[in-house]
């Protein structure tokens, strides 16, 4: 079970506090277009075109539109999504920032979560570079 869910189940945080932390995490998520530009897989002009199409087709996801336009392939989108996910601060960090969780209680679990994603980040960066050259 995720540490933050364990905190809800044991009553250390409320469900409302958990939802607030998720909301904060979502609000600070780096847009996929920005991740793609930083990875060198899309130009700002291509991101603009995808976003323009997304306005007229709001039910379509950024990655699906980019694939449809031929800007990215599905593997590249998957790697960009992994990179986007890796950049998010853990829920426990948000709970500590909100003052509902003691920082000392949060950091051992946050450090463990970051250790798990460190190797993933290296792989994502390497593979994104491989796809940029393809």
Secondary structure, DSSP 8 states (H G I E B T S, - for coil): --HHHHHHHTTSS-HHHHHHHHHHHHHT---HHHHHHHTTSS-HHHHHHHHHHHHH-TTS-HHHHHHHTTS--HHHHHHHHHHHHHHS--HHHHHHHTTSS-HHHHHHHHHHHHHHHHHHHHHHHHHHHHHHH-
